[in-house]
């Protein structure tokens, strides 16, 4: 079974809580995910707030979104399996 953590502010965070993700058709566990604690949420909000204050020119935004789009297309089978 796959296990996923929290990725906040460019780093993987450890958590004490874990939760199983189940397949909606079979009700069998398919993954385990980290459960965010209040400190993780606070860090994520602080990071997002700081990022919004940084200049992000339109062309750079385009480059990032194009790359994300390509990565999603490259992994579309994985996303289809999960959904």
LINMO-V171720 format. One record per pair of residues at least 24 apart in sequence whose ideal C-beta (glycine too) atoms are under 8 Angstrom apart, sorted by the first residue. I is the first residue (numbers start at 1). J is the second residue. D is the distance in whole Angstrom. If there is no record, write none. Layout:
# LINMO-V171720
i = [I | I]
j = [J | J]
d = [D | D]
This chain:
# LINMO-V171720
i = [1 | 1 | 1 | 1 | 2 | 2 | 2 | 3 | 3 | 3 | 4 | 4 | 4 | 4 | 5 | 6 | 6 | 6 | 8 | 8 | 8 | 8 | 9 | 9 | 9 | 9 | 13 | 13 | 15 | 30]
j = [29 | 30 | 31 | 32 | 30 | 31 | 32 | 31 | 32 | 33 | 31 | 32 | 33 | 34 | 34 | 34 | 36 | 40 | 40 | 43 | 44 | 47 | 43 | 44 | 46 | 47 | 40 | 43 | 40 | 82]
d = [6 | 7 | 6 | 6 | 7 | 5 | 7 | 7 | 5 | 8 | 6 | 7 | 5 | 7 | 5 | 5 | 6 | 6 | 6 | 5 | 5 | 6 | 6 | 7 | 8 | 4 | 6 | 8 | 7 | 8]
